[in-house]
Amino acid sequence: MAKGVKKIKWVGSGGVLGNHSLEDTILCVRPNEEAPFVVGEWYNETPEEDKRRDITWLWMDQKRRTIFKRTIKPAGIPYGVNLPKKLCGNYAFYLEASLYGGHDHRKTGLHVYGKCDEKIISSSWSKKENAADHSAISYGDDLFITLEAEGINGNSLTLQLYSARKTDKALETVRTKCVDGRIKATFKTMSCYWGFPGLPDDVEIFYIKVIDIKEDYIKNASGNDKILSFNIIKTNSIITIPVFEVPTNTAPLTIDTTPVEEIERTEGIVTVYFAKEEFTKETTEVDGQHEYKFANPNIKYDKNKIAAIIKSKVDSLVKADKKYAKLDDVKNALVEESYEKDSTITFNLCKLGVEYKKINSAPLEEEVYVVAKTFLLDGKEVSITIKEKEAIVVDADAAVPVLEAKEDGAELTTLKATVENDIAKVKVKLRPKADEDLKVWKEKLLKGKKEEAYTYTFKSEETTITDENKKQFAAIILKNAKEGKQGNTKIAAGKTAFVDDVEKALENKTYKGGDPITFDTYKTQAENLWLKAECQGDTVKHEGEFLKRDGEYFVIGKKCECEERVRAFLRTLRVGEGTGELIKSRDKKTNEIIYIPHDFDKGYTTAFNNNFITDLSDHPRINYGGSSAAGAYQVMPDTWDDLQFIKKKAQYNIDSFSKENQDKFSVLLMKHHPGCSDLLTLLLNGQTENSIRGRASRIWASLPEKGDNSRYLFKGEPQPVTPMKTVLEHYAKFLKEELEGESPLYLKKGFLNDFNIKCNCGNESGGNSDWHDPIDNPEITLYNYYGTYNPAGSSFGKVRNGGTKNHQGLDIFAPSGTPVKACLDGTIVIAEYDGNWGNLIVIEVNKEDLDNAKRNYTLEYEGEIEKGTNYSSSNQRFLRYAHLSEMSVTVNQKVTAGQVIGKSGKTGNAEDQNVRARHLHFDIANIKDAGKGTGERENPAFYVRLLPANDEKQKNNKD
């Protein structure tokens, strides 16, 4: 049913400029005059009682993504808009009235903008960005300019720097926008004489002009188009002193901040959602120090760039300890002009505080938070119930029970929490308390909502069903029903059936042609949840329904089994290596091979021929009479000391031969061993046997390569292996135990993220359901423009030409014609041919959506960084796709995550590249027209779920 506010309207006689407005769409208001608005129309199904409730007015950004102000007023009381002159201009805010307190995606509001005379009213300058510094400067210094303006908010502008020596041509041009009445730009004073012969004069005069999109000059309050003038006076020492004139520097330097939600002082519930706890909030509380050792010499380095690299590396190392390094602390520690290899610097670390990040889905049994954000309700109790969109696990309109996330937690149908600092939160497990009820939930969630029964008719003259063949015939019948064969109708689209239901419907008897059987069908759908919350305030009771709209429901998915699959594999492997919980033996009576219990932990200190390892600080590197294999996975010294693995060990913090590090090193081998690039992909997709043959059997001789034979010989004879049938039996046993939470391994939960291994089950815990990789099954491009193996050059940072040249994005391997997809919902802002980029598509997306999609990633390559130095300075986010062969979207078109927007290709500077280097260039920027370098960009590897790269596939690519 459609209910709620359908439309708002302006009322009264003042405040609006009618000739600049469009009815029901956009209104232009006069500055500093209040324009009143009321509800103009309700949806037909809105109850009269609701129409008398309090209304929440939302003042939002132009794209309807950020709420700047929320005001609650009784129905019928007008809401007044009063825009100051600094917020007048082309930028249109969005105003809507909400019955439920949240943004309505049905576009029920109006855009509002203001109009007044355009002028610059004040200016400020500094030598430092975001800090006041009016000290002496020299030619070549950056000068940071801030201008306060009226009437041009949101306008695209051009700032020009002139020298009085040559007034017919600007020395430097900066394109920018006026944001919240403020214009910011950076100029380099060196440019005043670089363009002209000779050294600068004793006194050189500069001035700045501002031009709008119509190429008209914007003037200051005095009517002068020279907005900011200043002199640089050369002294004998060539050090220069700035003298600023017209206007004087009286305005304080201002710093752009992210628009924050401004709540009018009226109590209420803002929003309620499911969340995960993340330690990502950068606090200023010092928590220890870090000593950083330089891996390479740094001579005459750029302090800003090297500090950013150091911070990125250190942050990845200390994140697990809930710490981070402040960029300014790293910069302050860099006091020497150069640093030799292995020299060190020391700086403080600070604590990472907790944030509760909204999630759109989680698997059954997962621990999550249910969070209510409120205002002016501290100390009050919030009650929350979880509801289903459609009745699947509970009856219609019933609350979904969940389990308290604590030892012997109670089953709850109403979650209660006290508000502290505007947040109330409850930690729960997404499951009922009783295991029997959980089993029922799993079956219901697996199958979906039960629909009408399906009748199947036998065609053969006689079909005899017995206990022995019942399962086989059930599978045949189900296949015929799904495909509409043997004269039966096809099971309807959107519905399915399961073989166990067919098996239950079959009796042990002979069916004749025309005989029917009936079994259940199910509607395939996700378990969609929404939240209902209430809280008694000082004067009124606040109530609300949240997430109750298509596209916003919280989805319970299948539990991720990926880490359990890897653990089960490692345990299976150890049985073959003679170090597991089972060990091969022979039955004394039958002489058959059997497997008997064995001390699992002892395997970590076992070397070849059952020798004992006394020191686990490092691999022992001892020949034990025929082999120097050691530890739980019988690793050879040449493998442990292989140069390619030494770098990886450092990356994954494997610094000893400890029990945990032995487990981790085996995962490292599964990911990085030559010829095994798809081992983990196959294993995580359930293709256990394929992951062993030709992959894991390359690494461990005890696994069968072909048939039941090892790939390797020992003293001229085939090495003994565990037969594949037995391997798979062991794997099934161990996987069952791992799924039940029983594991003797030392790997910590979350190790797949630590190794940057993508979960391939499609059910990543707490992931952002909106994110879609730019191409399916993405992997980094291994070969460069010339066809030379160089995966580092495809990563983000100063990774090319021996670390001297930046790469602005991530090159993802893609043969020409590969479908390219939108990663998030957004708007196409560029779709055109653009020089070196070739066919280029740029999508503007919501920053919050992108932030929610970020995942754990460890920097892999020398020179790779997390983000550029200026990336955090803007709240806009753009996804850029380059070198495309086809573009199937146009500018201003709305796209959704997963939608095909074009095809990969070799346009622009990729035209003559080696066929091995075919790729999609993908980057993430904070400005639409991102130029060269990494300054305004972020490393896409923190978002794209890269698979292990397939060297054979890329090396033999034909297009």
FIZAMAR-397258 format. One record per residue (C-alpha): residue in one letter; x, y, z. Coordinates in steps of 0.02 Angstrom, whole numbers, padded with zeros to 5 digits, always signed. Layout:
AXYZ/...
//
This chain:
M+00000+00000+00000/A+00059+00175-00040/K+00045+00289+00108/G+00135+00440+00178/V+00173+00613+00110/K+00153+00622-00079/K+00192+00805-00109/I+00241+00965-00018/K+00199+01142-00071/W+00250+01322-00040/V+00119+01430+00046/G+00111+01615+00078/S+00146+01769-00026/G+00330+01800+00001/G+00500+01722-00009/V+00489+01643-00182/L+00546+01708-00353/G+00411+01635-00466/N+00496+01675-00632/H+00646+01567-00582/S+00541+01421-00515/L+00457+01268-00589/E+00298+01213-00502/D+00309+01049-00403/T+00492+01029-00452/I+00607+01171-00403/L+00582+01337-00313/C+00695+01489-00310/V+00688+01586-00147/R+00746+01760-00098/P+00892+01766+00024/N+00859+01802+00208/E+00670+01789+00182/E+00573+01643+00255/A+00478+01537+00128/P+00348+01426+00216/F+00307+01247+00159/V+00171+01123+00211/V+00112+00950+00159/G+00020+00974-00005/E-00046+00799-00037/W-00052+00629+00049/Y-00054+00458-00030/N-00231+00389-00036/E-00199+00244+00084/T-00132+00358+00223/P-00243+00340+00378/E-00319+00501+00446/E-00234+00464+00611/D-00063+00468+00526/K-00103+00635+00445/R-00117+00710+00619/R+00052+00643+00678/D+00211+00745+00690/I+00298+00773+00524/T+00488+00759+00501/W+00557+00890+00381/L+00720+00839+00297/W+00841+00969+00225/M+00956+00870+00111/D+01093+00886-00019/Q+01051+00904-00203/K+01068+00718-00238/R+00957+00671-00090/R+01094+00571-00006/T+01148+00672+00146/I+01030+00744+00277/F+01095+00914+00336/K+00952+00952+00454/R+00804+00858+00525/T+00658+00951+00607/I+00501+00877+00684/K+00344+00985+00682/P+00160+00950+00711/A+00060+00917+00552/G-00012+01079+00483/I+00126+01191+00554/P+00228+01264+00409/Y+00413+01232+00392/G+00512+01389+00349/V+00662+01393+00231/N+00778+01542+00251/L+00935+01540+00142/P+01080+01657+00179/K+01163+01741+00031/K+01316+01629+00041/L+01207+01477+00002/C+01124+01559-00148/G+01179+01503-00319/N+01157+01358-00440/Y+01161+01228-00302/A+00984+01168-00261/F+00950+01089-00092/Y+00814+00959-00072/L+00669+00978+00050/E+00545+00841+00093/A+00420+00798+00229/S+00421+00622+00299/L+00293+00531+00402/Y+00420+00400+00457/G+00574+00506+00490/G+00680+00444+00345/H+00709+00491+00163/D+00572+00435+00043/H+00645+00371-00122/R+00481+00409-00212/K+00540+00590-00235/T+00403+00674-00136/G+00497+00836-00104/L+00556+00992-00196/H+00725+01063-00242/V+00755+01237-00170/Y+00889+01363-00218/G+00921+01547-00189/K+00964+01693-00301/C+01055+01855-00260/D+01193+01967-00327/E+01356+01876-00360/K+01509+01942-00268/I+01664+01896-00169/I+01646+01964+00007/S+01810+01915+00092/S+01971+01819+00066/S+02105+01728+00164/W+02271+01648+00123/S+02400+01534+00201/K+02561+01443+00159/K+02488+01284+00233/E+02333+01190+00185/N+02202+01187+00322/A+02312+01284+00444/A+02352+01469+00465/D+02530+01514+00413/H+02569+01693+00359/S+02758+01680+00374/A+02886+01732+00242/I+02880+01633+00080/S+02997+01602-00065/Y+02963+01581-00248/G+02901+01405-00277/D+02797+01394-00119/D+02615+01344-00129/L+02489+01478-00082/F+02320+01416-00019/I+02177+01537-00055/T+02003+01538+00025/L+01869+01657-00039/E+01699+01688+00040/A+01561+01723-00087/E+01377+01763-00109/G+01260+01708-00248/I+01374+01577-00327/N+01355+01423-00215/G+01376+01266-00320/N+01437+01364-00473/S+01584+01302-00576/L+01720+01434-00574/T+01891+01471-00644/L+02023+01561-00538/Q+02165+01645-00630/L+02333+01705-00562/Y+02409+01855-00653/S+02575+01947-00640/A+02572+02135-00670/R+02721+02106-00785/K+02610+02020-00911/T+02424+02052-00894/D+02363+01976-01058/K+02388+01796-01003/A+02359+01707-00838/L+02510+01626-00759/E+02406+01486-00686/T+02224+01431-00699/V+02128+01328-00571/R+01954+01258-00599/T+01849+01231-00445/K+01674+01248-00371/C+01599+01358-00239/V+01547+01245-00096/D+01442+01313+00048/G+01486+01490-00007/R+01672+01454-00003/I+01800+01441-00144/K+01968+01357-00116/A+02118+01350-00232/T+02306+01325-00229/F+02432+01425-00331/K+02621+01405-00344/T+02711+01573-00338/M+02857+01507-00443/S+02748+01519-00597/C+02758+01710-00593/Y+02924+01710-00685/W+02944+01536-00758/G+02847+01591-00911/F+02956+01744-00944/P+03144+01769-00968/G+03254+01835-00829/L+03245+01834-00641/P+03100+01915-00548/D+03098+02101-00511/D+03135+02170-00338/V+02948+02190-00317/E+02827+02084-00415/I+02640+02114-00408/F+02513+01974-00422/Y+02323+01969-00422/I+02186+01839-00435/K+02026+01847-00537/V+01871+01736-00531/I+01772+01693-00689/D+01603+01608-00694/I+01542+01482-00823/K+01476+01625-00932/E+01654+01694-00935/D+01603+01847-00834/Y+01721+01912-00699/I+01651+01908-00523/K+01689+02064-00423/N+01718+02100-00241/A+01616+02214-00128/S+01710+02367-00196/G+01668+02322-00376/N+01846+02269-00418/D+01875+02108-00517/K+02051+02093-00442/I+01992+01989-00297/L+02158+01968-00207/S+02317+02066-00244/F+02488+02041-00165/N+02671+02085-00191/I+02825+01977-00169/I+02979+02078-00120/K+03148+02004-00165/T+03286+02029-00036/N+03472+02007-00060/S+03458+01829+00002/I+03322+01793-00128/I+03204+01753+00017/T+03042+01844-00015/I+02914+01923+00099/P+02731+01931+00045/V+02640+02096+00056/F+02453+02070+00036/E+02340+02209-00021/V+02156+02235-00070/P+02079+02162+00031/T+02183+02140+00188/N+02196+01967+00263/T+02071+01989+00405/A+01965+01835+00378/P+02025+01680+00470/L+02079+01531+00366/T+01934+01411+00355/I+01938+01224+00331/D+01812+01126+00229/T+01721+00997+00331/T+01601+00859+00285/P+01421+00922+00303/V+01357+00847+00464/E+01180+00815+00513/E+01113+00964+00608/I+00969+00914+00718/E+00847+01043+00779/R+00828+01025+00966/T+00679+00906+00959/E+00693+00727+01023/G+00662+00574+00915/I+00725+00413+00836/V+00832+00452+00683/T+00861+00279+00609/V+00877+00095+00656/Y+00983-00032+00564/F+01089-00190+00573/A+01275-00158+00594/K+01446-00231+00619/E+01573-00166+00744/E+01727-00094+00660/F+01875-00007+00739/T+01900+00125+00606/K+01872+00290+00697/E+02037+00383+00708/T+02053+00454+00883/T+02192+00566+00952/E+02227+00453+01102/V+02409+00396+01097/D+02435+00208+01117/G+02620+00165+01107/Q+02752+00196+00976/H+02810+00113+00815/E+02986+00096+00748/Y+02987+00097+00559/K+03136+00025+00464/F+03173+00084+00287/A+03182-00062+00165/N+03270+00047+00036/P+03377+00205+00039/N+03280+00368+00023/I+03386+00511-00043/K+03312+00686-00057/Y+03139+00615-00039/D+02970+00703-00049/K+02915+00709+00134/N+02729+00712+00095/K+02738+00562-00020/I+02855+00455+00085/A+02754+00492+00243/A+02595+00435+00157/I+02680+00273+00102/I+02747+00240+00277/K+02577+00275+00356/S+02491+00156+00236/K+02613+00016+00274/V+02611+00042+00462/D+02420+00056+00468/S+02403-00114+00385/L+02523-00189+00514/V+02442-00118+00671/K+02259-00118+00618/A+02230-00285+00704/D+02287-00204+00866/K+02158-00065+00840/K+02291+00067+00809/Y+02344+00184+00670/A+02479+00311+00631/K+02439+00496+00610/L+02510+00567+00450/D+02575+00723+00538/D+02667+00617+00667/V+02754+00521+00527/K+02800+00684+00439/N+02869+00756+00601/A+02977+00601+00625/L+03059+00627+00455/V+03192+00750+00512/E+03341+00692+00407/E+03373+00742+00227/S+03401+00561+00178/Y+03387+00387+00254/E+03495+00236+00221/K+03427+00061+00204/D+03385-00015+00376/S+03387+00156+00461/T+03238+00188+00574/I+03117+00322+00631/T+02999+00315+00780/F+02828+00395+00798/N+02671+00380+00905/L+02526+00266+00868/C+02347+00314+00911/K+02195+00211+00955/L+02060+00166+00830/G+01889+00193+00905/V+01735+00089+00870/E+01605+00130+00739/Y+01446+00035+00701/K+01440+00019+00512/K+01275-00020+00430/I+01267-00187+00340/N+01139-00248+00216/S+01157-00435+00243/A+01234-00568+00354/P+01226-00758+00362/L+01118-00856+00482/E+01202-00877+00654/E+01310-00723+00627/E+01337-00601+00770/V+01276-00426+00725/Y+01223-00267+00812/V+01051-00191+00800/V+01080-00004+00818/A+00961+00140+00847/K+01023+00318+00818/T+00924+00447+00915/F+00930+00628+00969/L+00892+00701+01140/L+00845+00530+01210/D+01000+00490+01312/G+00955+00384+01463/K+00792+00325+01384/E+00757+00143+01336/V+00729+00096+01153/S+00630-00061+01111/I+00660-00143+00941/T+00575-00290+00857/I+00633-00381+00701/K+00501-00416+00569/E+00494-00518+00408/K+00440-00447+00241/E+00355-00613+00204/A+00321-00749+00332/I+00455-00883+00312/V+00528-00931+00481/V+00389-00859+00592/D+00203-00826+00573/A+00142-00670+00484/D+00160-00511+00590/A+00257-00605+00724/A+00425-00540+00787/V+00577-00639+00732/P+00667-00710+00886/V+00856-00694+00899/L+00984-00748+01027/E+01079-00634+01145/A+01262-00635+01092/K+01332-00690+01258/E+01360-00851+01354/D+01195-00938+01386/G+01104-00791+01305/A+00916-00783+01309/E+00802-00790+01158/L+00732-00615+01127/T+00583-00555+01027/T+00600-00377+01090/L+00773-00299+01097/K+00796-00166+01231/A+00942-00047+01254/T+00974+00118+01343/V+01028+00267+01238/E+01204+00332+01269/N+01277+00473+01165/D+01129+00461+01046/I+01155+00274+01012/A+01067+00120+01079/K+01136-00049+01026/V+01106-00234+01057/K+01222-00374+01003/V+01130-00529+00944/K+01153-00691+00849/L+01040-00715+00699/R+00965-00879+00758/P+00838-00948+00881/K+00902-01021+01045/A+00852-01203+01019/D+00957-01305+00897/E+00799-01394+00837/D+00721-01227+00792/L+00881-01176+00705/K+00873-01335+00600/V+00695-01289+00547/W+00751-01112+00504/K+00892-01177+00396/E+00775-01289+00299/K+00649-01149+00274/L+00782-01025+00221/L+00860-01152+00103/K+00696-01191+00017/G+00602-01027+00029/K+00416-00998+00052/K+00306-01151+00024/E+00189-01130-00124/E+00058-01241-00207/A+00094-01426-00236/Y+00156-01490-00405/T+00081-01645-00486/Y+00197-01754-00588/T+00129-01890-00706/F+00227-02047-00751/K+00244-02079-00937/S+00326-02251-00943/E+00213-02403-00942/E+00290-02463-00779/T+00413-02386-00656/T+00457-02488-00502/I+00517-02390-00351/T+00620-02474-00213/D+00724-02412-00067/E+00880-02440-00172/N+00827-02336-00323/K+00711-02208-00243/K+00840-02069-00231/Q+00895-02098-00411/F+00717-02088-00480/A+00678-01937-00371/A+00821-01843-00454/I+00759-01895-00628/I+00580-01841-00589/L+00637-01673-00520/K+00743-01640-00676/N+00595-01681-00789/A+00482-01566-00687/K+00605-01421-00693/E+00632-01441-00880/G+00451-01483-00925/K+00493-01654-01000/Q+00403-01822-01013/G+00238-01733-01046/N+00241-01634-00883/T+00221-01447-00865/K+00374-01349-00816/I+00387-01287-00636/A+00341-01103-00644/A+00475-00969-00651/G+00526-00905-00481/K+00483-01071-00400/T+00581-01229-00367/A+00569-01401-00288/F+00690-01514-00195/V+00737-01696-00218/D+00701-01742-00037/D+00520-01688-00058/V+00505-01793-00216/E+00583-01940-00126/K+00455-01925+00015/A+00314-01925-00113/L+00371-02089-00192/E+00306-02254-00124/N+00388-02424-00141/K+00277-02489-00281/T+00257-02499-00469/Y+00188-02342-00551/K+00097-02358-00718/G+00090-02230-00857/G-00029-02090-00806/D-00006-02117-00619/P+00024-01952-00526/I+00128-01904-00376/T+00121-01736-00286/F+00261-01640-00201/D+00286-01464-00133/T+00357-01318-00228/Y+00436-01163-00153/K+00452-00981-00199/T+00637-00940-00212/Q+00665-00781-00112/A+00781-00705+00014/E+00739-00684+00198/N+00705-00497+00205/L+00696-00414+00376/W+00644-00241+00435/L+00645-00157+00605/K+00513-00076+00714/A+00568+00036+00857/E+00488+00138+00995/C+00548+00247+01138/Q+00454+00347+01269/G+00523+00523+01270/D+00494+00660+01398/T+00326+00708+01326/V+00281+00589+01183/K+00310+00410+01129/H+00419+00397+00974/E+00386+00256+00851/G+00454+00211+00681/E+00473+00076+00549/F+00644+00060+00469/L+00718-00034+00319/K+00539-00072+00265/R+00560-00036+00080/D+00622-00132-00073/G+00808-00108-00089/E+00828-00070+00097/Y+00777-00235+00180/F+00910-00328+00278/V+00944-00499+00201/I+00992-00659+00293/G+01102-00763+00180/K+01181-00934+00187/K+01323-00948+00312/C+01494-00927+00233/E+01592-01089+00234/C+01750-01030+00147/E+01868-01024+00297/E+01802-01193+00355/R+01839-01267+00183/V+02020-01209+00191/R+02041-01274+00369/A+01967-01443+00322/F+02086-01453+00175/L+02238-01419+00285/R+02185-01555+00407/T+02159-01676+00262/L+02331-01634+00192/R+02414-01668+00359/V+02344-01845+00365/G+02439-01881+00204/E+02595-01797+00270/G+02590-01907+00427/T+02566-01760+00546/G+02377-01753+00564/E+02248-01813+00690/L+02235-01976+00594/I+02384-02080+00540/K+02396-02224+00417/S+02413-02398+00490/R+02366-02578+00448/D+02235-02690+00522/K+02329-02838+00598/K+02191-02960+00553/T+02146-02905+00377/N+02308-02817+00330/E+02202-02676+00258/I+02255-02494+00272/I+02163-02404+00412/Y+02179-02234+00493/I+02200-02222+00681/P+02201-02071+00800/H+02363-01973+00815/D+02428-01826+00917/F+02383-01678+00805/D+02484-01548+00900/K+02640-01655+00893/G+02643-01632+00703/Y+02704-01453+00722/T+02865-01515+00803/T+02889-01666+00687/A+03023-01672+00553/F+03057-01805+00421/N+03067-01984+00486/N+02982-01932+00650/N+03126-01825+00712/F+03083-01697+00846/I+03103-01508+00818/T+03158-01421+00978/D+03162-01240+00917/L+03017-01161+00821/S+03097-00990+00802/D+03141-01037+00622/H+03140-01184+00501/P+03272-01307+00566/R+03354-01335+00393/I+03424-01504+00447/N+03441-01657+00336/Y+03360-01798+00434/G+03432-01942+00333/G+03355-01921+00162/S+03250-01764+00180/S+03247-01599+00273/A+03057-01582+00272/A+02993-01511+00436/G+02837-01464+00529/A+02652-01498+00512/Y+02656-01477+00323/Q+02829-01554+00294/V+02897-01395+00215/M+03069-01406+00133/P+03202-01273+00173/D+03217-01218-00009/T+03030-01182-00009/W+03037-01090+00158/D+03187-00987+00095/D+03124-00958-00082/L+03147-00773-00124/Q+02969-00751-00187/F+02901-00825-00025/I+03018-00725+00088/K+02933-00564+00031/K+02762-00641+00055/K+02807-00702+00230/A+02850-00525+00278/Q+02687-00464+00203/Y+02585-00588+00305/N+02689-00568+00465/I+02758-00745+00460/D+02917-00714+00560/S+02949-00884+00640/F+02910-01070+00624/S+02777-01060+00760/K+02622-01168+00752/E+02513-01027+00688/N+02644-00975+00561/Q+02657-01153+00495/D+02470-01149+00462/K+02484-00976+00383/F+02631-01027+00273/S+02529-01170+00201/V+02392-01045+00154/L+02527-00935+00077/L+02583-01082-00031/M+02404-01119-00084/K+02386-00939-00144/H+02557-00901-00218/H+02640-01064-00271/P+02680-01063-00459/G+02552-01159-00561/C+02423-01158-00422/S+02340-00989-00450/D+02164-01061-00455/L+02187-01188-00313/L+02091-01085-00186/T+01959-01032-00311/L+01919-01213-00351/L+01923-01266-00168/L+01808-01125-00112/N+01687-01164-00254/G+01671-01344-00193/Q+01782-01422-00327/T+01892-01511-00201/E+01961-01646-00315/N+02005-01523-00453/S+02093-01412-00326/I+02206-01559-00284/R+02245-01632-00454/G+02371-01523-00545/R+02367-01391-00407/A+02394-01442-00226/S+02479-01601-00286/R+02617-01489-00356/I+02653-01427-00180/W+02629-01583-00075/A+02688-01753-00139/S+02566-01848-00027/L+02417-01790-00133/P+02371-01885-00292/E+02408-01804-00461/K+02335-01932-00582/G+02237-02081-00524/D+02310-02124-00354/N+02489-02081-00400/S+02602-01942-00338/R+02679-01814-00454/Y+02849-01846-00373/L+02976-01986-00348/F+03077-02028-00194/K+03238-02125-00224/G+03176-02171-00397/E+03008-02238-00337/P+02838-02153-00339/Q+02804-02068-00174/P+02661-02144-00073/V+02498-02047-00079/T+02329-02052+00003/P+02203-02121-00124/M+02085-01986-00189/K+01931-02077-00122/T+02008-02075+00052/V+02063-01894+00034/L+01885-01841-00005/E+01815-01945+00139/H+01935-01863+00261/Y+01894-01691+00191/A+01706-01720+00213/K+01733-01776+00393/F+01842-01628+00437/L+01729-01503+00349/K+01581-01564+00452/E+01682-01538+00612/E+01742-01365+00556/L+01563-01312+00518/E+01517-01366+00694/G+01653-01253+00763/E+01780-01389+00805/S+01956-01353+00741/P+02128-01401+00809/L+02218-01279+00693/Y+02299-01117+00752/L+02231-01008+00611/K+02131-00862+00679/K+01958-00817+00619/G+01967-00695+00476/F+02126-00766+00401/L+02053-00759+00224/N+02042-00570+00240/D+02220-00564+00307/F+02277-00654+00150/N+02167-00548+00036/I+02076-00705-00021/K+01904-00674-00092/C+01761-00772-00017/N+01688-00863-00168/C+01529-00930-00090/G+01439-00767-00124/N+01391-00749+00059/E+01525-00640+00134/S+01485-00594+00312/G+01431-00415+00333/G+01475-00369+00156/N+01394-00229+00059/S+01260-00311-00048/D+01266-00167-00173/W+01446-00188-00227/H+01481-00279-00391/D+01657-00302-00457/P+01691-00205-00619/I+01708-00370-00711/D+01663-00544-00654/N+01802-00647-00573/P+01930-00505-00576/E+02117-00536-00568/I+02263-00417-00580/T+02350-00402-00750/L+02515-00495-00739/Y+02596-00427-00898/N+02641-00248-00943/Y+02621-00150-01105/Y+02768-00242-01186/G+02711-00416-01132/T+02838-00429-00991/Y+02787-00508-00825/N+02763-00364-00704/P+02606-00376-00594/A+02669-00236-00480/G+02647-00113-00625/S+02461-00151-00628/S+02438-00098-00446/F+02409+00076-00374/G+02549+00194-00327/K+02727+00231-00381/V+02749+00057-00454/R+02815+00086-00630/N+02984+00124-00706/G+03077+00060-00554/G+02966+00152-00431/T+02983+00322-00515/K+02815+00331-00604/N+02638+00328-00535/H+02498+00215-00591/Q+02330+00294-00550/G+02221+00140-00536/L+02210-00049-00548/D+02232-00143-00711/I+02113-00292-00711/F+02146-00427-00840/A+02009-00424-00972/P+02016-00493-01150/S+01936-00371-01271/G+01748-00378-01265/T+01733-00427-01081/P+01572-00354-01006/V+01609-00209-00889/K+01486-00173-00748/A+01438-00032-00631/C+01507-00070-00458/L+01376+00033-00366/D+01217+00128-00402/G+01258+00297-00475/T+01247+00424-00616/I+01351+00427-00775/V+01445+00593-00780/I+01568+00553-00921/A+01547+00435-01070/E+01665+00491-01206/Y+01832+00465-01293/D+01968+00549-01189/G+02143+00539-01261/N+02255+00414-01172/W+02107+00345-01076/G+02021+00297-01239/N+01836+00267-01217/L+01806+00323-01037/I+01655+00302-00924/V+01645+00390-00756/I+01507+00353-00630/E+01472+00467-00482/V+01423+00361-00331/N+01372+00387-00151/K+01522+00401-00035/E+01433+00301+00101/D+01397+00159-00021/L+01580+00154-00070/D+01638+00162+00111/N+01525+00014+00153/A+01602-00087+00012/K+01781-00068+00075/R+01865-00230+00127/N+02027-00285+00208/Y+02175-00283+00091/T+02362-00293+00124/L+02476-00193+00010/E+02570-00320-00097/Y+02695-00225-00203/E+02840-00106-00174/G+02776+00071-00199/E+02593+00022-00184/I+02492+00141-00073/E+02316+00148-00001/K+02266+00322-00061/G+02332+00488-00121/T+02371+00633-00006/N+02220+00737-00062/Y+02092+00596-00075/S+02006+00630+00092/S+01982+00815+00054/S+01821+00787-00043/N+01658+00695-00008/Q+01625+00657-00191/R+01669+00486-00263/F+01689+00434-00444/L+01722+00264-00523/R+01822+00272-00685/Y+01830+00139-00822/A+01957+00164-00963/H+02012+00089-01132/L+01837+00023-01169/S+01790-00046-01340/E+01605-00009-01317/M+01503+00110-01208/S+01320+00067-01182/V+01272+00214-01069/T+01252+00402-01089/V+01286+00553-00979/N+01156+00582-00841/Q+01093+00403-00855/K+01059+00316-00690/V+01141+00144-00671/T+01128+00007-00541/A+01261-00105-00467/G+01297-00252-00583/Q+01225-00165-00738/V+01331-00188-00895/I+01392-00016-00949/G+01512-00066-01088/K+01647-00188-01144/S+01833-00190-01113/G+01951-00150-01255/K+02115-00072-01308/T+02073+00110-01347/G+02180+00260-01304/N+02361+00222-01257/A+02317+00037-01242/E+02294+00021-01430/D+02467-00052-01468/Q+02493-00149-01307/N+02546-00331-01307/V+02400-00451-01315/R+02450-00520-01144/A+02418-00349-01067/R+02234-00333-01112/H+02149-00250-00965/L+02017-00138-00893/H+02094+00014-00809/F+01987+00047-00656/D+02015+00188-00533/I+01924+00278-00393/A+01937+00467-00377/N+01863+00609-00275/I+01843+00727-00424/K+01756+00701-00589/D+01900+00756-00701/A+02043+00670-00610/G+02208+00712-00690/K+02376+00627-00677/G+02450+00553-00520/T+02374+00472-00367/G+02335+00628-00263/E+02146+00624-00286/R+02130+00435-00298/E+02115+00280-00189/N+02182+00104-00217/P+02041+00002-00298/A+02114-00160-00227/F+02030-00112-00062/Y+01864-00138-00151/V+01886-00256-00299/R+01883-00437-00239/L+02033-00498-00339/L+02053-00683-00371/P+02224-00766-00384/A+02291-00721-00556/N+02298-00862-00685/D+02467-00846-00769/E+02432-00977-00903/K+02271-00893-00954/Q+02349-00720-00967/K+02509-00779-01050/N+02412-00869-01186/N+02279-00736-01212/K+02233-00718-01397/D+02149-00547-01390/
//
